[in-house]
Each structure stands twice: as structure tokens, then as C-alpha cells.
Amino acid sequence: MRFSGFLSSAVTVILFVGCFMAVPEVVTAKHGGGVTRHYKFSIRMKNITRLCRSKSIVTVNGKFPGPRVVAREGDRLVVKVVNHVPNNISIHWHGIRQLRSGWADGPAYITQCPIQTGQSYVYNFTITGQRGTLFWHAHFSWMRATVYGPLIILPRRNESYPFIKPYKEVPILFGEWFNADTEAVINQSLQTGAGPNVSDAYTLNGLPGPLYNCSG
């Protein structure tokens, strides 16, 4: 099992076991031993129910957690992000070595201006010298609490991982669920100087465990 990292708000981690083959939305022409893989992220509000409470959250393509991004080492990823929500947003590709593509890293106000409402931005970068499981997440305020998903980098074709091929693998994303609006939680913390209120549940792939009251 490999732990890919942590988010300050959602504490999202991915565990990945095995050899999962998935097909992205579009695969285009080959280049330099890899291919260009196209994805489209539509940032939209969606009503989600957890702990028997419904609230409108920011999602990618209406999914919580967001869609799986799959590529091979040496591939180029082209991800068009279209913002349909009132908040600004940016996407960070957690753990990706942005070699000569720092503008695609995603931290708002650091490597890019955030994507404003009604605007779009295309992330374009090549995965060089990496394989394994990482994750992507929003990098603006606390929207990463709901905007995140797995980023799976397979070996080049005819190459393998340095271990025996397992029977199956399943990505697992650890996160947190807040009944309150997460932007209100962080804003209250910033105003008072105290730590943010704790979450109402920990989640596995966006779902609270059975030990919580009303975990459906």
C-alpha cells in the first residue's frame, strides 16, 4: 500500500493495490513514445446527501469524489477545466513533477490565477519518470474538501511495476464530510484565529462508515 499525501481540509489519501487498466475519455495521437489523453472537468454544484442531510457541494462532472484520471508514464495529459460555480477554482495534480510546465501545477495565485466563474483553463503537462497512484484536488480555499479524485499512472507499455501483478486493485480515498458549508468553516477559523471545527464524519470514497449515526 502506498500513501500519496494529505489535504489540509479533507485529509485525502489514496491507497492503490494491483494493476488496474482504465480508459480515459479521449485518447489522441501518439507523441515521443506516449499518447495525449484528454479529459474535461466540468465544475458544477450538486446536491449530495450524507448523514441524512443534503447540501449543495462543488463537484467535478457531478461526481463526489471526482472522476478517475488514468495515464501511462510518458503520456501527455490535457485537462480542460470549465468553471460553472460562483467560486473561483484551480486544480492541483498532487505529486506530479511539473518539469518545465510549472504553470500547470495548479496552486491559485502561485502558479496561476484561479479560474473564474464562466471561464475555463487547460492544464497541459507530460508525466515524466513517474508511475504509481497520486491524486488531484482543488487548490483554492477549502473546495478541496469535495473536489478531489485519483490520478493513476501506469507503467509504459511492455514495462511492469517492480512487484508481482496482483489479482485486483481498488483505489481508496480517505476524506472528511462536513454538514456545514466548508467555506463557512474555514472563514470562521480565519476570523477567530482558532482551529477549524472538526468534521462530522470521516469518509472512504466519499461515504461515511457504518459506525456513524445515520450513515446513509
Disulfide bonds with the S-S distance in Angstrom:
Cys52-Cys214 1.74
